[in-house]
Amino acid sequence: MDYLLHKSDTGILTFTINRVNKRNAINYEVMSGFKRAIDQTRLDEEVKALVITGAGNHAFCSGGDLSEFHGLKTEEQAWGMLNKMGGLLYELATLPKPTIAWINGIAIGGGCEIATACDYRISKKAVKMGFVQGNLAITTGWGGASLLYERILPSHAMRLLMTADLYDVEELYQMKFIDHLISDDGSEVDDYLHSITTKSIQVIKAYKQALLNKWNSTKLHENMMKEIRSCAILWAKVEHHEAVKRFLNKK
């Protein structure tokens, strides 16, 4: 199974990307798992929070599986995949309950977009993260830039996106992208969430709704779709396909 779902007695639903040999890259099966986790979080009143993480100790998520998606050549082919995952990240961002990215290893490309869609980002130390899409001659393809500009200062967001570099998590903590740093074994995750999950589900949902009211969710969705379409156009360019080929040949 490429993903795992587990609900704790305290009401935490954990979605784990389970593709260790692929650095927890996203494929269509994982997308289906995301949809299942999102729907369960929305509908199950016993679930108070959704945690997203990666299996193993080395990667949270390395983005889309290029070995699987490299076969998408045209704008419309790319749009089908990008829009599917982008739609899931919009659903994730606008869930009526809190969402947490537990970043237990490297997060690059779409992995950073997934983390950005969550309300909180907690990470172990000595992790590197980066919106590296620009190095492949494309932009964020799942709506991550639109979400990032909502999360942190625009100047910080623009730097992360335009440089396409890897950053130490400690620096991202200073930028307020990372909310909390914890020990490597993740033993503090439950403690971090305890003060939230002990509250009434109605209180939790009311405060999340206040955020959604501030956002103007309709405009957010529109911005994400425009962003995804821009990526689909770039995806079809020769520059992108050549960059991916060079990347795959290096591995």
ChimeraX attribute file (.defattr): number of C-alpha atoms within 10 A of each C-alpha:
attribute: neighborCount
match mode: 1-to-1
recipient: residues
	/A:1	9
	/A:2	19
	/A:3	19
	/A:4	17
	/A:5	15
	/A:6	13
	/A:7	16
	/A:8	10
	/A:9	9
	/A:10	15
	/A:11	19
	/A:12	21
	/A:13	24
	/A:14	22
	/A:15	24
	/A:16	25
	/A:17	28
	/A:18	22
	/A:19	20
	/A:20	17
	/A:21	10
	/A:22	14
	/A:23	23
	/A:24	29
	/A:25	28
	/A:26	25
	/A:27	19
	/A:28	16
	/A:29	13
	/A:30	22
	/A:31	18
	/A:32	16
	/A:33	19
	/A:34	24
	/A:35	18
	/A:36	14
	/A:37	22
	/A:38	21
	/A:39	14
	/A:40	15
	/A:41	26
	/A:42	18
	/A:43	10
	/A:44	11
	/A:45	11
	/A:46	16
	/A:47	20
	/A:48	26
	/A:49	24
	/A:50	25
	/A:51	23
	/A:52	22
	/A:53	23
	/A:54	29
	/A:55	22
	/A:56	17
	/A:57	16
	/A:58	16
	/A:59	26
	/A:60	33
	/A:61	34
	/A:62	23
	/A:63	23
	/A:64	23
	/A:65	17
	/A:66	17
	/A:67	13
	/A:68	12
	/A:69	15
	/A:70	16
	/A:71	11
	/A:72	17
	/A:73	16
	/A:74	14
	/A:75	17
	/A:76	15
	/A:77	15
	/A:78	23
	/A:79	24
	/A:80	13
	/A:81	20
	/A:82	22
	/A:83	19
	/A:84	14
	/A:85	27
	/A:86	27
	/A:87	19
	/A:88	21
	/A:89	26
	/A:90	22
	/A:91	18
	/A:92	25
	/A:93	23
	/A:94	22
	/A:95	22
	/A:96	22
	/A:97	23
	/A:98	23
	/A:99	27
	/A:100	21
	/A:101	26
	/A:102	25
	/A:103	31
	/A:104	26
	/A:105	25
	/A:106	26
	/A:107	29
	/A:108	27
	/A:109	28
	/A:110	27
	/A:111	26
	/A:112	25
	/A:113	26
	/A:114	28
	/A:115	30
	/A:116	27
	/A:117	29
	/A:118	24
	/A:119	20
	/A:120	19
	/A:121	22
	/A:122	23
	/A:123	27
	/A:124	22
	/A:125	17
	/A:126	13
	/A:127	20
	/A:128	21
	/A:129	24
	/A:130	24
	/A:131	28
	/A:132	24
	/A:133	22
	/A:134	16
	/A:135	17
	/A:136	20
	/A:137	18
	/A:138	21
	/A:139	26
	/A:140	25
	/A:141	29
	/A:142	31
	/A:143	33
	/A:144	28
	/A:145	25
	/A:146	23
	/A:147	24
	/A:148	22
	/A:149	15
	/A:150	15
	/A:151	17
	/A:152	16
	/A:153	13
	/A:154	12
	/A:155	10
	/A:156	15
	/A:157	20
	/A:158	15
	/A:159	12
	/A:160	20
	/A:161	20
	/A:162	14
	/A:163	14
	/A:164	20
	/A:165	17
	/A:166	17
	/A:167	15
	/A:168	14
	/A:169	23
	/A:170	19
	/A:171	12
	/A:172	17
	/A:173	16
	/A:174	10
	/A:175	15
	/A:176	15
	/A:177	22
	/A:178	21
	/A:179	14
	/A:180	17
	/A:181	20
	/A:182	17
	/A:183	12
	/A:184	15
	/A:185	10
	/A:186	17
	/A:187	10
	/A:188	15
	/A:189	18
	/A:190	12
	/A:191	11
	/A:192	13
	/A:193	17
	/A:194	13
	/A:195	9
	/A:196	15
	/A:197	19
	/A:198	12
	/A:199	11
	/A:200	11
	/A:201	17
	/A:202	12
	/A:203	12
	/A:204	18
	/A:205	15
	/A:206	14
	/A:207	14
	/A:208	18
	/A:209	16
	/A:210	11
	/A:211	14
	/A:212	17
	/A:213	10
	/A:214	8
	/A:215	13
	/A:216	10
	/A:217	15
	/A:218	9
	/A:219	10
	/A:220	19
	/A:221	19
	/A:222	13
	/A:223	15
	/A:224	24
	/A:225	22
	/A:226	14
	/A:227	20
	/A:228	27
	/A:229	20
	/A:230	17
	/A:231	23
	/A:232	26
	/A:233	16
	/A:234	21
	/A:235	26
	/A:236	19
	/A:237	15
	/A:238	11
	/A:239	14
	/A:240	20
	/A:241	20
	/A:242	13
	/A:243	15
	/A:244	17
	/A:245	15
	/A:246	12
	/A:247	13
	/A:248	12
	/A:249	8
	/A:250	7
	/A:251	5
